[in-house]
Amino acid sequence: MEKLPAPYRQFMTKFREVWEAYNQLGAACHEGGPLDRKTRELAKLGMAIGGRLEGAVHAHTRLALEAGATPEEIRHVVLLALPTVGFPSMMATMTWVDDVLRKGTKSSRRPKR
């Protein structure tokens, strides 16, 4: 696994107990329903797009690729955001997704859930 972003690593070190509780909650949520990993990552990408959370868009784009999503499927998720979040927000998130797609999966990423 590639190196995680420095702020992420710092949080994990400084607030170890909080990180562990957060990580356990995330794992329970991911495993708590019938969706497969690829579908979960595409849904999480959609949530990140809706929130205009650049770091989360980057992370869930990488995780969706790792889970077997194609670049076309990922871009379709971004396109689906257009009528809900508007053209400027959709375009911003498309650039964030394209940042990751240009680099492939070689950038920093979060632990798998």
Beta strands, then each sheet from edge to edge (+ up, - down):
end
